Amino acid sequence: MSKGSENASPGFLVWRLSTKWRVAVDRAVAPLGLTHAQYALVASLYGMQRHGERPSQRRLADHTGLEPLYVSKLARSLETAGLLERTRDPRDPRAVQLALSEPGQDRTRQAIEVVQGLLEQLLAPLGGLDSARTREFRRELAVLLDAPLDPSTTDHESTKEQS
């Protein structure tokens, strides 16, 4: 553990790790013409398409945890780059469905390979991608991701306590 991290709060460590990861992915996928956010979108879409899904922008936003408006902006830029196709959903004319184009699929496969190498580097100290420590780490992360966070509730409770 680095010297400055021993007494750091869990929130600070989560923030540092997420920042470290975002910067590393940004640098790794930049030669492919992608940003970290674009990578998150196309990699998620790639996985969903492999399972036969053609998600709406809203569904992809829910899946990635990105704001729907941001997904729309990213989708438009990826469409302009020829990596993604946006079409109206025949069942709901207000919804837009997304699919990777052939060049988008190729670029995404390359990016996934690059990011997979980064992930192996990141997880090496835990014993690698398939280690028991990594499986436990994944479970712990999933628990934290499932925990509800509502800032308005926290503000309300702290106000109550001060009364």
Secondary structure by P-SEA (a helix, b strand, c coil): cccccccccaaaaaaaaaaaaaaaaaaaaccccccaaaaaaaaaaaaaaaacccccaaaaaaaacccaaaaaaaaaaaaaacccccccccccccbbbbbbcaaaaaaaaaaaaaaaaaaaaaaccccccccaaaaaaaaaaaaaaabbbbaaaaaaaaaaaac
